[in-house]
Amino acid sequence: MNKMILTRPTTWLILVSISLSSFSFAPPLDGRIAVIVNNDNPVEKLSAGEAKLYWLRKIKKRWPETNKNILPADRKAKCAERDAFYSKILNMNADDVESYFSNRQYQNAEKPQDKFASDSDIIEFVSKEIGAIGFVSQSSLSGDAKSKVKVVLTIE
């Protein structure tokens, strides 16, 4: 009987450890997130508040400088970059973001954010769409990628 009591807590601790190890708490590789726009977008810099308003299309649906639709680019799956952007810029969690865009689509017939599998996919999309705004790990913007888009905000 004593043996049974000792193994239950041990088993429970092992199960909790395994469960927690499946969650990703790791920050992005270099710790910084870059908010990016198309090179032809005349915006040079955004504050965190402005980035939030544009990415969520809260006040405007079009970039005032270009009159192009604002096209937010997001990641398809949970990752450190998405978590950092959601929490530090949007002050939202993943469920809040999905709910927000679902409500906007239902209420205003707005297209939800475009979703991509990787930073390189987001960089490629933003480089081709003048109205796009996205976020990537700063380390993804090296070499050729850096010349394709413009960084308007860096998040530590």
Biotite code that builds the C-alpha atoms (Angstrom):
import biotite.structure as struc

atoms = struc.array([
    struc.Atom([0.000, 0.000, 0.000], chain_id="A", res_id=1, res_name="MET", atom_name="CA", element="C"),
    struc.Atom([2.808, 2.440, 0.841], chain_id="A", res_id=2, res_name="ASN", atom_name="CA", element="C"),
    struc.Atom([4.407, 1.575, -2.457], chain_id="A", res_id=3, res_name="LYS", atom_name="CA", element="C"),
    struc.Atom([1.216, 2.571, -4.269], chain_id="A", res_id=4, res_name="MET", atom_name="CA", element="C"),
    struc.Atom([1.067, 5.938, -2.513], chain_id="A", res_id=5, res_name="ILE", atom_name="CA", element="C"),
    struc.Atom([4.669, 6.728, -3.457], chain_id="A", res_id=6, res_name="LEU", atom_name="CA", element="C"),
    struc.Atom([4.246, 5.831, -7.106], chain_id="A", res_id=7, res_name="THR", atom_name="CA", element="C"),
    struc.Atom([1.133, 7.910, -7.667], chain_id="A", res_id=8, res_name="ARG", atom_name="CA", element="C"),
    struc.Atom([2.828, 11.271, -6.900], chain_id="A", res_id=9, res_name="PRO", atom_name="CA", element="C"),
    struc.Atom([5.864, 10.175, -8.894], chain_id="A", res_id=10, res_name="THR", atom_name="CA", element="C"),
    struc.Atom([3.694, 9.181, -11.841], chain_id="A", res_id=11, res_name="THR", atom_name="CA", element="C"),
    struc.Atom([1.774, 12.442, -11.562], chain_id="A", res_id=12, res_name="TRP", atom_name="CA", element="C"),
    struc.Atom([5.007, 14.490, -11.592], chain_id="A", res_id=13, res_name="LEU", atom_name="CA", element="C"),
    struc.Atom([6.282, 12.614, -14.615], chain_id="A", res_id=14, res_name="ILE", atom_name="CA", element="C"),
    struc.Atom([3.026, 13.223, -16.492], chain_id="A", res_id=15, res_name="LEU", atom_name="CA", element="C"),
    struc.Atom([3.042, 16.931, -15.605], chain_id="A", res_id=16, res_name="VAL", atom_name="CA", element="C"),
    struc.Atom([6.671, 17.227, -16.732], chain_id="A", res_id=17, res_name="SER", atom_name="CA", element="C"),
    struc.Atom([5.914, 15.555, -20.048], chain_id="A", res_id=18, res_name="ILE", atom_name="CA", element="C"),
    struc.Atom([2.856, 17.757, -20.579], chain_id="A", res_id=19, res_name="SER", atom_name="CA", element="C"),
    struc.Atom([4.735, 20.971, -19.867], chain_id="A", res_id=20, res_name="LEU", atom_name="CA", element="C"),
    struc.Atom([7.626, 19.982, -22.112], chain_id="A", res_id=21, res_name="SER", atom_name="CA", element="C"),
    struc.Atom([5.260, 19.950, -25.097], chain_id="A", res_id=22, res_name="SER", atom_name="CA", element="C"),
    struc.Atom([4.600, 23.688, -24.747], chain_id="A", res_id=23, res_name="PHE", atom_name="CA", element="C"),
    struc.Atom([6.968, 26.133, -26.373], chain_id="A", res_id=24, res_name="SER", atom_name="CA", element="C"),
    struc.Atom([8.132, 28.842, -24.004], chain_id="A", res_id=25, res_name="PHE", atom_name="CA", element="C"),
    struc.Atom([11.204, 29.712, -26.055], chain_id="A", res_id=26, res_name="ALA", atom_name="CA", element="C"),
    struc.Atom([11.612, 33.267, -27.322], chain_id="A", res_id=27, res_name="PRO", atom_name="CA", element="C"),
    struc.Atom([12.486, 33.942, -30.963], chain_id="A", res_id=28, res_name="PRO", atom_name="CA", element="C"),
    struc.Atom([16.070, 33.085, -31.882], chain_id="A", res_id=29, res_name="LEU", atom_name="CA", element="C"),
    struc.Atom([17.445, 36.593, -31.436], chain_id="A", res_id=30, res_name="ASP", atom_name="CA", element="C"),
    struc.Atom([14.691, 37.852, -29.170], chain_id="A", res_id=31, res_name="GLY", atom_name="CA", element="C"),
    struc.Atom([13.502, 40.579, -31.533], chain_id="A", res_id=32, res_name="ARG", atom_name="CA", element="C"),
    struc.Atom([10.448, 40.806, -33.750], chain_id="A", res_id=33, res_name="ILE", atom_name="CA", element="C"),
    struc.Atom([10.341, 43.072, -36.796], chain_id="A", res_id=34, res_name="ALA", atom_name="CA", element="C"),
    struc.Atom([7.073, 44.568, -38.014], chain_id="A", res_id=35, res_name="VAL", atom_name="CA", element="C"),
    struc.Atom([7.439, 44.845, -41.784], chain_id="A", res_id=36, res_name="ILE", atom_name="CA", element="C"),
    struc.Atom([5.679, 46.537, -44.704], chain_id="A", res_id=37, res_name="VAL", atom_name="CA", element="C"),
    struc.Atom([6.214, 46.584, -48.451], chain_id="A", res_id=38, res_name="ASN", atom_name="CA", element="C"),
    struc.Atom([9.175, 48.640, -49.679], chain_id="A", res_id=39, res_name="ASN", atom_name="CA", element="C"),
    struc.Atom([6.807, 50.821, -51.745], chain_id="A", res_id=40, res_name="ASP", atom_name="CA", element="C"),
    struc.Atom([4.714, 51.731, -48.706], chain_id="A", res_id=41, res_name="ASN", atom_name="CA", element="C"),
    struc.Atom([5.766, 55.298, -47.801], chain_id="A", res_id=42, res_name="PRO", atom_name="CA", element="C"),
    struc.Atom([5.408, 54.626, -44.065], chain_id="A", res_id=43, res_name="VAL", atom_name="CA", element="C"),
    struc.Atom([8.888, 54.697, -42.536], chain_id="A", res_id=44, res_name="GLU", atom_name="CA", element="C"),
    struc.Atom([8.139, 54.074, -38.866], chain_id="A", res_id=45, res_name="LYS", atom_name="CA", element="C"),
    struc.Atom([5.225, 52.963, -36.698], chain_id="A", res_id=46, res_name="LEU", atom_name="CA", element="C"),
    struc.Atom([4.739, 53.071, -32.949], chain_id="A", res_id=47, res_name="SER", atom_name="CA", element="C"),
    struc.Atom([3.475, 49.922, -31.238], chain_id="A", res_id=48, res_name="ALA", atom_name="CA", element="C"),
    struc.Atom([0.011, 51.510, -31.016], chain_id="A", res_id=49, res_name="GLY", atom_name="CA", element="C"),
    struc.Atom([-0.022, 52.398, -34.707], chain_id="A", res_id=50, res_name="GLU", atom_name="CA", element="C"),
    struc.Atom([1.165, 48.905, -35.664], chain_id="A", res_id=51, res_name="ALA", atom_name="CA", element="C"),
    struc.Atom([-1.720, 47.450, -33.657], chain_id="A", res_id=52, res_name="LYS", atom_name="CA", element="C"),
    struc.Atom([-4.302, 49.748, -35.258], chain_id="A", res_id=53, res_name="LEU", atom_name="CA", element="C"),
    struc.Atom([-3.085, 49.024, -38.780], chain_id="A", res_id=54, res_name="TYR", atom_name="CA", element="C"),
    struc.Atom([-2.630, 45.269, -38.315], chain_id="A", res_id=55, res_name="TRP", atom_name="CA", element="C"),
    struc.Atom([-6.107, 44.929, -36.799], chain_id="A", res_id=56, res_name="LEU", atom_name="CA", element="C"),
    struc.Atom([-7.561, 47.469, -39.273], chain_id="A", res_id=57, res_name="ARG", atom_name="CA", element="C"),
    struc.Atom([-9.282, 49.129, -36.307], chain_id="A", res_id=58, res_name="LYS", atom_name="CA", element="C"),
    struc.Atom([-9.510, 52.677, -37.633], chain_id="A", res_id=59, res_name="ILE", atom_name="CA", element="C"),
    struc.Atom([-8.696, 52.343, -41.303], chain_id="A", res_id=60, res_name="LYS", atom_name="CA", element="C"),
    struc.Atom([-9.053, 49.590, -43.852], chain_id="A", res_id=61, res_name="LYS", atom_name="CA", element="C"),
    struc.Atom([-6.696, 51.263, -46.303], chain_id="A", res_id=62, res_name="ARG", atom_name="CA", element="C"),
    struc.Atom([-3.246, 52.823, -45.990], chain_id="A", res_id=63, res_name="TRP", atom_name="CA", element="C"),
    struc.Atom([-3.846, 56.585, -46.223], chain_id="A", res_id=64, res_name="PRO", atom_name="CA", element="C"),
    struc.Atom([-0.590, 57.196, -48.116], chain_id="A", res_id=65, res_name="GLU", atom_name="CA", element="C"),
    struc.Atom([-1.230, 54.617, -50.859], chain_id="A", res_id=66, res_name="THR", atom_name="CA", element="C"),
    struc.Atom([-4.999, 54.063, -50.714], chain_id="A", res_id=67, res_name="ASN", atom_name="CA", element="C"),
    struc.Atom([-4.266, 50.307, -50.779], chain_id="A", res_id=68, res_name="LYS", atom_name="CA", element="C"),
    struc.Atom([-6.120, 47.798, -48.615], chain_id="A", res_id=69, res_name="ASN", atom_name="CA", element="C"),
    struc.Atom([-4.330, 46.918, -45.385], chain_id="A", res_id=70, res_name="ILE", atom_name="CA", element="C"),
    struc.Atom([-3.454, 43.222, -45.543], chain_id="A", res_id=71, res_name="LEU", atom_name="CA", element="C"),
    struc.Atom([-2.333, 41.797, -42.191], chain_id="A", res_id=72, res_name="PRO", atom_name="CA", element="C"),
    struc.Atom([-0.005, 38.788, -42.458], chain_id="A", res_id=73, res_name="ALA", atom_name="CA", element="C"),
    struc.Atom([-0.055, 36.252, -39.634], chain_id="A", res_id=74, res_name="ASP", atom_name="CA", element="C"),
    struc.Atom([1.458, 32.862, -38.822], chain_id="A", res_id=75, res_name="ARG", atom_name="CA", element="C"),
    struc.Atom([-0.713, 29.755, -39.252], chain_id="A", res_id=76, res_name="LYS", atom_name="CA", element="C"),
    struc.Atom([0.575, 27.963, -36.180], chain_id="A", res_id=77, res_name="ALA", atom_name="CA", element="C"),
    struc.Atom([1.668, 28.903, -32.697], chain_id="A", res_id=78, res_name="LYS", atom_name="CA", element="C"),
    struc.Atom([5.257, 30.118, -32.626], chain_id="A", res_id=79, res_name="CYS", atom_name="CA", element="C"),
    struc.Atom([7.407, 32.428, -30.514], chain_id="A", res_id=80, res_name="ALA", atom_name="CA", element="C"),
    struc.Atom([7.124, 35.284, -33.034], chain_id="A", res_id=81, res_name="GLU", atom_name="CA", element="C"),
    struc.Atom([3.336, 35.142, -33.093], chain_id="A", res_id=82, res_name="ARG", atom_name="CA", element="C"),
    struc.Atom([3.106, 34.891, -29.317], chain_id="A", res_id=83, res_name="ASP", atom_name="CA", element="C"),
    struc.Atom([5.399, 37.907, -28.869], chain_id="A", res_id=84, res_name="ALA", atom_name="CA", element="C"),
    struc.Atom([3.532, 40.017, -31.446], chain_id="A", res_id=85, res_name="PHE", atom_name="CA", element="C"),
    struc.Atom([0.125, 39.129, -30.023], chain_id="A", res_id=86, res_name="TYR", atom_name="CA", element="C"),
    struc.Atom([1.107, 39.834, -26.436], chain_id="A", res_id=87, res_name="SER", atom_name="CA", element="C"),
    struc.Atom([3.453, 42.823, -26.829], chain_id="A", res_id=88, res_name="LYS", atom_name="CA", element="C"),
    struc.Atom([1.705, 44.695, -29.654], chain_id="A", res_id=89, res_name="ILE", atom_name="CA", element="C"),
    struc.Atom([-1.899, 43.516, -29.740], chain_id="A", res_id=90, res_name="LEU", atom_name="CA", element="C"),
    struc.Atom([-2.275, 42.776, -26.019], chain_id="A", res_id=91, res_name="ASN", atom_name="CA", element="C"),
    struc.Atom([-4.310, 39.755, -27.075], chain_id="A", res_id=92, res_name="MET", atom_name="CA", element="C"),
    struc.Atom([-3.969, 35.987, -27.041], chain_id="A", res_id=93, res_name="ASN", atom_name="CA", element="C"),
    struc.Atom([-4.508, 33.686, -30.029], chain_id="A", res_id=94, res_name="ALA", atom_name="CA", element="C"),
    struc.Atom([-8.170, 33.044, -29.198], chain_id="A", res_id=95, res_name="ASP", atom_name="CA", element="C"),
    struc.Atom([-8.819, 36.796, -28.920], chain_id="A", res_id=96, res_name="ASP", atom_name="CA", element="C"),
    struc.Atom([-7.239, 37.420, -32.341], chain_id="A", res_id=97, res_name="VAL", atom_name="CA", element="C"),
    struc.Atom([-9.253, 34.662, -34.017], chain_id="A", res_id=98, res_name="GLU", atom_name="CA", element="C"),
    struc.Atom([-12.451, 35.909, -32.390], chain_id="A", res_id=99, res_name="SER", atom_name="CA", element="C"),
    struc.Atom([-11.672, 39.503, -33.419], chain_id="A", res_id=100, res_name="TYR", atom_name="CA", element="C"),
    struc.Atom([-11.199, 38.622, -37.102], chain_id="A", res_id=101, res_name="PHE", atom_name="CA", element="C"),
    struc.Atom([-14.212, 36.277, -37.118], chain_id="A", res_id=102, res_name="SER", atom_name="CA", element="C"),
    struc.Atom([-16.400, 39.062, -35.733], chain_id="A", res_id=103, res_name="ASN", atom_name="CA", element="C"),
    struc.Atom([-15.024, 41.562, -38.265], chain_id="A", res_id=104, res_name="ARG", atom_name="CA", element="C"),
    struc.Atom([-15.714, 39.120, -41.080], chain_id="A", res_id=105, res_name="GLN", atom_name="CA", element="C"),
    struc.Atom([-19.253, 38.519, -39.854], chain_id="A", res_id=106, res_name="TYR", atom_name="CA", element="C"),
    struc.Atom([-20.090, 42.169, -39.068], chain_id="A", res_id=107, res_name="GLN", atom_name="CA", element="C"),
    struc.Atom([-18.292, 43.977, -41.885], chain_id="A", res_id=108, res_name="ASN", atom_name="CA", element="C"),
    struc.Atom([-17.668, 41.261, -44.482], chain_id="A", res_id=109, res_name="ALA", atom_name="CA", element="C"),
    struc.Atom([-13.933, 41.883, -43.998], chain_id="A", res_id=110, res_name="GLU", atom_name="CA", element="C"),
    struc.Atom([-11.442, 39.323, -45.169], chain_id="A", res_id=111, res_name="LYS", atom_name="CA", element="C"),
    struc.Atom([-9.547, 37.820, -42.215], chain_id="A", res_id=112, res_name="PRO", atom_name="CA", element="C"),
    struc.Atom([-5.791, 38.062, -41.934], chain_id="A", res_id=113, res_name="GLN", atom_name="CA", element="C"),
    struc.Atom([-3.677, 36.051, -44.381], chain_id="A", res_id=114, res_name="ASP", atom_name="CA", element="C"),
    struc.Atom([-1.834, 33.210, -42.632], chain_id="A", res_id=115, res_name="LYS", atom_name="CA", element="C"),
    struc.Atom([1.539, 31.751, -43.515], chain_id="A", res_id=116, res_name="PHE", atom_name="CA", element="C"),
    struc.Atom([3.670, 28.821, -42.399], chain_id="A", res_id=117, res_name="ALA", atom_name="CA", element="C"),
    struc.Atom([6.987, 30.633, -42.020], chain_id="A", res_id=118, res_name="SER", atom_name="CA", element="C"),
    struc.Atom([8.783, 33.955, -41.786], chain_id="A", res_id=119, res_name="ASP", atom_name="CA", element="C"),
    struc.Atom([10.038, 33.538, -45.345], chain_id="A", res_id=120, res_name="SER", atom_name="CA", element="C"),
    struc.Atom([6.439, 33.114, -46.568], chain_id="A", res_id=121, res_name="ASP", atom_name="CA", element="C"),
    struc.Atom([5.408, 36.318, -44.772], chain_id="A", res_id=122, res_name="ILE", atom_name="CA", element="C"),
    struc.Atom([8.403, 38.212, -46.191], chain_id="A", res_id=123, res_name="ILE", atom_name="CA", element="C"),
    struc.Atom([7.528, 37.015, -49.701], chain_id="A", res_id=124, res_name="GLU", atom_name="CA", element="C"),
    struc.Atom([3.856, 38.043, -49.302], chain_id="A", res_id=125, res_name="PHE", atom_name="CA", element="C"),
    struc.Atom([4.702, 41.479, -47.878], chain_id="A", res_id=126, res_name="VAL", atom_name="CA", element="C"),
    struc.Atom([7.253, 42.074, -50.642], chain_id="A", res_id=127, res_name="SER", atom_name="CA", element="C"),
    struc.Atom([4.579, 41.490, -53.307], chain_id="A", res_id=128, res_name="LYS", atom_name="CA", element="C"),
    struc.Atom([1.612, 43.295, -51.687], chain_id="A", res_id=129, res_name="GLU", atom_name="CA", element="C"),
    struc.Atom([1.968, 47.046, -51.170], chain_id="A", res_id=130, res_name="ILE", atom_name="CA", element="C"),
    struc.Atom([-0.767, 47.018, -48.513], chain_id="A", res_id=131, res_name="GLY", atom_name="CA", element="C"),
    struc.Atom([0.672, 44.153, -46.464], chain_id="A", res_id=132, res_name="ALA", atom_name="CA", element="C"),
    struc.Atom([1.897, 44.413, -42.875], chain_id="A", res_id=133, res_name="ILE", atom_name="CA", element="C"),
    struc.Atom([3.412, 41.476, -41.046], chain_id="A", res_id=134, res_name="GLY", atom_name="CA", element="C"),
    struc.Atom([5.787, 40.391, -38.331], chain_id="A", res_id=135, res_name="PHE", atom_name="CA", element="C"),
    struc.Atom([8.848, 38.151, -38.463], chain_id="A", res_id=136, res_name="VAL", atom_name="CA", element="C"),
    struc.Atom([11.850, 37.302, -36.360], chain_id="A", res_id=137, res_name="SER", atom_name="CA", element="C"),
    struc.Atom([14.537, 39.969, -36.864], chain_id="A", res_id=138, res_name="GLN", atom_name="CA", element="C"),
    struc.Atom([16.990, 37.159, -37.650], chain_id="A", res_id=139, res_name="SER", atom_name="CA", element="C"),
    struc.Atom([14.900, 36.216, -40.716], chain_id="A", res_id=140, res_name="SER", atom_name="CA", element="C"),
    struc.Atom([15.765, 39.544, -42.320], chain_id="A", res_id=141, res_name="LEU", atom_name="CA", element="C"),
    struc.Atom([19.235, 38.829, -43.572], chain_id="A", res_id=142, res_name="SER", atom_name="CA", element="C"),
    struc.Atom([20.679, 39.009, -47.057], chain_id="A", res_id=143, res_name="GLY", atom_name="CA", element="C"),
    struc.Atom([18.098, 39.001, -49.825], chain_id="A", res_id=144, res_name="ASP", atom_name="CA", element="C"),
    struc.Atom([15.124, 39.025, -47.421], chain_id="A", res_id=145, res_name="ALA", atom_name="CA", element="C"),
    struc.Atom([16.198, 42.345, -45.924], chain_id="A", res_id=146, res_name="LYS", atom_name="CA", element="C"),
    struc.Atom([16.077, 44.062, -49.313], chain_id="A", res_id=147, res_name="SER", atom_name="CA", element="C"),
    struc.Atom([12.531, 42.833, -50.023], chain_id="A", res_id=148, res_name="LYS", atom_name="CA", element="C"),
    struc.Atom([10.700, 44.609, -47.180], chain_id="A", res_id=149, res_name="VAL", atom_name="CA", element="C"),
    struc.Atom([10.915, 47.602, -44.856], chain_id="A", res_id=150, res_name="LYS", atom_name="CA", element="C"),
    struc.Atom([11.121, 47.324, -41.051], chain_id="A", res_id=151, res_name="VAL", atom_name="CA", element="C"),
    struc.Atom([8.849, 49.917, -39.438], chain_id="A", res_id=152, res_name="VAL", atom_name="CA", element="C"),
    struc.Atom([9.030, 48.703, -35.824], chain_id="A", res_id=153, res_name="LEU", atom_name="CA", element="C"),
    struc.Atom([11.311, 46.440, -33.830], chain_id="A", res_id=154, res_name="THR", atom_name="CA", element="C"),
    struc.Atom([10.010, 44.728, -30.711], chain_id="A", res_id=155, res_name="ILE", atom_name="CA", element="C"),
    struc.Atom([12.455, 43.585, -28.049], chain_id="A", res_id=156, res_name="GLU", atom_name="CA", element="C"),
])
